[in-house]
Amino acid sequence: MSDPDIHLLIVDDDERIRGLLQKFLIRHGFMVTAAREAAHARRLMAGLDFDMVVLDVMMPGEDGISLTRFIRQSGRMPVLLLTARGETEDRIKGLEAGADDYLSKPFEPKELLLRINAILRRMPEAPSDATQPKLLTLGPIRYDIERGEMWKGGDLVRLTATESQLMRIFSARPGEALSRTKLVEELGRDRGQAQERAVDVQITRLRRKIEADPKQPRYLQTVRGAGYMLAPD
């Protein structure tokens, strides 16, 4: 059973799928609210706090990719995309928009449950107030290892759940090159070229938040033949 305090938002224009997912996830211990479209979801998010959004890509009006960008601008709430499209390009568009994972329709409800739980496990836990923060400096960027927070000056840099987990992985091994295979394993993903490509996408997005020039990274470096390495000041 899942934590009953976890509140999920399901967004899908198909009433049958929406109802089935809501019943299934409630049965597995979640609080669940459902929205029929992006506009409905926006209104719900304006008045309620959610721990995660499960979001259909193809909807009338605003699509799931656009709504994912909106969610990502406003916070770190994780997003799992549901899509009928199986092409790699479409999956990459979702990840680039800020989604933490995707699941192609049709899917088994059990797989959805496993993916939701995997994403939630990757979310940083609240640290003890008694713990002194440990900081990494990346030029103008400060990364608080204990809190899983990134700051630029006095501004909090918004990280997705996957970006936050990547920073925790890298900050635990500064100066050490980590292969794509190792990163996929640490992220709790299934092995395969598609997931390694997804890691590349997430690294590209993370560099945009860290580097002055993401095309010539100083802090999140590519190590030829070895993978990626975080090189703090």
N, C-alpha and C positions, 0 to 999 in steps of 0.2 A: 504493500500500500504506500501511497505517496503522502507527503506532508499536507494535511488538510488546510494549512495556511497559505499554500501556493495557489494563486489566483491566475487562471489562464483566460485569455481572450481569443475566441475562435472567430475568424472572419471568412465567410464563404457565402456566395450568393445562392448556392444550391441548398434549399431548405432541408431536403432529405439528408444530405451529407452533414450539414450543420447540426441537425438534431441528433444524428447517430453519433457524431464525435462528442457532442456535449454529454450524452448519456454514458458513453463509454468511458470518458475521462472522469466524470463524476463518480462512476462505479469504482474507479481506481484511485479515489481519494482526493481528487483536486476540486477546488472551487472553480466553476466554469461560467463565463458569460459569453454570449454569442452575438455577433453582429452580422447583418445581411449584406453590408456593403462598406466601402471605405468611409463614406461620410458618416454612417452610423457608428463605425468604430472610432472615428475622431471625436464624436460627441461623448462616447463612453469613456474614452481616455482622458477627456477634459475633466471628468468628474470622479473617476475611480482610478485606483492604483492597481496595476497588473504586474505580475512577475514575468510574464512571457506572452508573446502573440504567435498564434498559429494562423497563417495567412495564405489564402488562395491568391494565385497570381492573376488569373484571368477572371476579371469581374467587370460588369458594366460600369461606366463612369470611370472613376479613378482606379487604376489597376494596382496590383499588389506591390509592384516594384516602386511606384511613386509613393505609396503609403509607407513602405519600408524606409525610404529616404527621409520622410517626415518623422518617423519614429526615431531614426538614428540621430537626427538633428536635435531632438529634444531629450535624449538620454541614452542609457546603456541597456535598456530592456531588450532581452534577446528576442530574435525573430526566426521562426521556422517557416519556410515557404512551402506551399503545396502547389505543384504545377503539373499540368497534363503534358507539358512539353518535355521531351527527353533529350533534346540536343544540348551538347556541351556549352555552346554559346549562350543559350538562354539561362542555363544554370550559373554561368559566370556572371551574367548581368545581375542576377539576384544577389550573388556574393559581393559584387562591386557596389551594389546599392546599400550594403550593410547587413544582409541576412547572415545568420550564424550557421545555418544548415538548410538543406532542401530535401524534399521527398516527392518523387514523381508518382502521379496517379496512374493507374489504381495502386493502392498500397494496402498492406495488412495493418489493421489497427494496432496490433502488438508492436510492429516496427515503429509506428508513430510514437507509442508510449516509450519505447526504448530510447528513441532520439530525443524526446522531450526531457527525459530524466538525465540523459548524457549532457545536454546543454546546461541544464540547471546545476549539475555537479560542477561544471566549469566556471560558474559564476563565483566571484571572490566572496569569501566569508567576511563578516564584520570582525575586525580585530579587537582584542582586549584593549581598553583604555590605558591599562598599565604598561602596555608594550610600547617601547620607544620606537618611533618610525625609523626605518633604514631607507636612505635615499640614494638613488643613482642620478648622476648629472649627465645629461646629453645636450651639451651646449646650453641653450636657453630653456631646455626641458628638464623638469625634475620628476622622477618617478619614485613614488612612495611604495616600497616593496610590501610593507605590512598591510597597507590599506588597498593596494592595487589601484592607486590613483596616479594620474599623470597631470602635471601642471605646467603651464607656460606663463611665467610671471604670476599674476594673481588669478589667472583664468584656468578653470578645470578643462582639460582636454577630454572630450567624450570618446570613450572606447567601447566597441562592441564586446560581447561576451567572449568571442573568439580572440579578438585583439588583446583583451585583458589576460586571457589564458596564455597567449603567446608571450606577452611581456613577463608574466610570472615564470614561464619556462626559461626564457632567455636570461632574466635577472638572477635566476638561481645558478646560472653557469656563465657569468660574464667572461668574455674572451675565449669562449669555447665554441668551436664550430659544430652545429647540429644539422644533421642530414634531414632531407625532406621526409624520409622514411621514419626517422626518430621523432620528428615533429608530429607527423600523422599519428604515431603511436601514443605520444604524450597527450595529444588532443582527444584521444579516445575514439578515433575514427577507424573505419575499415581500411585495410591496406589496399593500395592500387594506384594506378597512374592518375585517375580522375581526382582522387583525394590529394595527391601530391601537387597536381595542378591547382587545386583549390587553395592549398597552402601558399603557393606562389602568389595567388590573387590577394590573399590576406596580408602577406608580407608587403606587397605593393601598396595596399591601402594604409598599412601601419607606417610605412616610410613617409607617406604624405603628411602624417601627423608629427613625425619626429624630425625629419630632415629638412634643412634649408633648401637643398636641391635633391629631390628624391631620385633623380636619374644618376646622380653621383653620390651615393650614400656614404656618410662618414661614420654613422653610429650603428646602423643595422646593415652590416656588410654581407656581400656574397663572397664566400670562400670557394674558389674554383675547385671542383671535384669533391668538396666536403659539405657544402650546404650554406647555412646562414650563421652569422655570429653577431652578438651584441657587444659593441666596444665602447663602453662609457668613458667619460673623461677621467 
